[in-house]
Amino acid sequence: MSIYKHIKHPFLLHIFAYSALVLMCVACGKDRTYEYEEKTVGCHQMQTLMAEWYLWGDSIKDLDWQQYFAKPTDFISKLTSQSKANDKWSYCLIDTIESDPLPCGYFDHVNSYGMDVLLMNDPTGETTKQYARVVTVYANSPAERCGLQRNDFIGQVDDNKMASTVIKNLVNGRSRTLVVSHLGVNEEENSFFWTSVDTLTLPLSERVIVPTVMVSRMVASDVGYLMLTDLSHTDDITAAIRRLEGQGMNDLIIDVRLCNSGTIECVHEVANLISQKGGTFLRTFWNMKKSEYNQTYTITSVANYDLYFITSNYTQGAAEWLIHGLQTMAEDDAVIVVGKQTAGQNVMLKAIPSDYQYTIYPAVAFVGDQDGNCDYASGIKPDVELNEFDYAVLYPYGDSREVIIDYILSNR
């Protein structure tokens, strides 16, 4: 049903609005209609694009005329709020400004020190001090070059003791001096102690290029492990899977703790490599105006190994589509998820450029399983909930001693 239910031609709404402004301006002695048109044309075009492409496009209606003076990055939220769909995914980027819409915690893909950290109290319990626990160090980053490792504890940045305000300085910026402590464990007494303290120089932040396949290795004689940061580059993932198969892989662990982007085409191709069953995998559901884009993705090849996914609250979008589709198709317990509940994104976004130096990324389609089920907007709950941060030691990603990997290897 048209959103302009009582007016045959939608553009008349804008004419009426302009006419009202003309009358108002004339009453004041000067016609400033052109100023309104010039300053609001970008937002008006966004409204038109959203009405056409947005998954809930039939909810888009005219706003009060003052709202059209908003920044494009703010105006899109005014439009999406009309959908009543709790849309937490659609966004707008200014073409002349680089920004990262999908950071992983304190890691920024555009400009970063190349690490993610977690604020916590002194794990030894001896003081009330706070520390930034290093949970991820990306390869070829300033953080790696200065010697930081996973499970280091940063207690001081420059002359500032760690706090919720200070930890923000670990995203990007100038070179900094870090005071870093290292944790030891007394397993007999189940207690922790500091073994040493280092002073490190963190270089100037920069763009850190993260590979699609962050880690690829065998973690047991017949168990392969892949850590994926993105599901867009099929060739890299395919090559990594084939290498593991050549090393005798019977089961596969796919770690998507840091994966929050990707395309449905890549997800489909990866599923064709690892699914244990053929048939309908995923289905997309666009709005009524774009229903010709609805598509069914099928699996045509079958693999012979069980799958284990490691998830976190950063896991979003393409990784969730992959897990949801494979779990629905799988028989028995052939696809197991271990870790934390995912962020939740049961929709696909599309980049739509404008004529006014911004690009919108609206939700354009639901991504459902073979039955059309899209009920994971709030995230996918793991079969086994396991929070690695509850443990004293964080081994490197892909180390068989890492708590989640060790759990999978011990219980498969």
Secondary structure, DSSP 8 states (H G I E B T S, - for coil): --S-SS-S-THHHHHHHHHHHHHHHHHTTS--HHHHHHHHHHHHHHHHHHHHHSTTGGG-----GGGGGS-HHHHHHHHHGGG-S---S-EEEETTS---SS-BTTB-SSSB-SEEEEEEE-TTSSSS-EEEEEEEE-TTSHHHHTT--TT-EEEEETTEE--TTTGGGGSS-S-EEEEEEEEEEETTTTEEEEEEEEEEEE---B-----SEEEEEEEETTEEEEEES-BS-HHHHHHHHHHHHHTT-SEEEEE-TT---B-HHHHHHHHHHH-SS-EEEEEEEE-GGGGGG-EEEEE-----S-EEEEE-TT--THHHHHHHHHHHH--TTSEEEEES------EEE--EE-SSSEEEE-EEEEEE-TT-----TT----SEE--GGGSS----TT-TTSHHHHHHHHH-
